[in-house]
Amino acid sequence: MHWASSVGLLGNELHVADLAYQGGGPWATTGIKRRLLQDLTCTEKTLNRALAEARAPVERGVARLKSWRIFRRSRCSPNRMTSIAEAVPTLERQR
């Protein structure tokens, strides 16, 4: 499953997504794919690296949330899950 990483909320802020979201519109900034029989330029590689660095913390956060069983097997309201997700950082600090 591909996840879009969001740096900020919808509006005029930057939204960084992985290559699966290419062509997703102006809301998604994605990396650059290598063209057929051509390597990426040094600038394109640097851009891809910078985007990957911006996405990494969000990807790690999503992975951490997915490791908690309550998020895998929940059958409650999404509103309730929001309050549970807000409690997770506190529980992680106490661990």
N, C-alpha and C positions, 0 to 999 in steps of 0.2 A: 504494500500500500504506500502511496506517495503522499507526503504531507507538505502543505504549503507553510512556510515559516513566516510569521507576521512580525515585522518590526513596527509596532504601533497599531492603531486601529484604522478602519477604512477612512478615507478622506484624502488629504494631500500627502500622506506619509508613505514611506517606502515599504513595499511588500515583496519579500524575496521568496521565490519558489524554486523547486528543483526542475530538471529538464522535462519532466512529464507535463508541466504546465505551459510549455512553449506555445505561443499563439493564444494564450488565455486572455489576452487583452491588455490594456494599459495598466491595470491594477497589479500585474505580476511582473517582477523583474527576474528573469531567468538567466542561466548561464548560456554560453554559446556552444553549439554542437560543432564537432569537426565536420567539415565538408568532404564529400567523396573525393578521394585521392589527394587531399590537401590537408596539411597539418595546421593547427591553430597558430596564429602569430604570438609573439611574446606578450603583446598587450592583451590579447584575448585570454591567454593562459593566466595572466595576472588578474584580470577581471573575474574569471571563474574562481580563482583562489580566494579573492576577496569576498565573493558571494558565498562561497562555502564556509568561510569563517563567520560570516553574519548569520548563516543558517544553523551552525553547529550548536549553539546554546539552546535554541528552541528544540532541535532534534533530540538533544540529550534530555531536556525537560519532558518531552512527550514520551520518550522511552522510559523515564523514571515513573511517570504516571501509569503507563501501561504495565509496569511491573507490579503494581498494587492490585491485588485480587478484586477489590471492591469495584475497580473501574472495568475489569474484564467481565464480571458477572452481575453487574448492577441491573436491577429491574425497577428502579424508582424514577421519579420525575427528573428531567434535566436540570430544573431549578434546584432541586435538592443536591444534585451532583456538583453544582457550582459551589455550594457551601462546603461540601466535602472536599472538593479540590482546594479550596482556600485553607482548609485545616491541614492539608498534607505538609506544607513547609514547616509548620509548627511541630508536627509529629516527627518529621525528619530531623529537626534540630534536637529533639529530645532523645533520639535513638542512640 
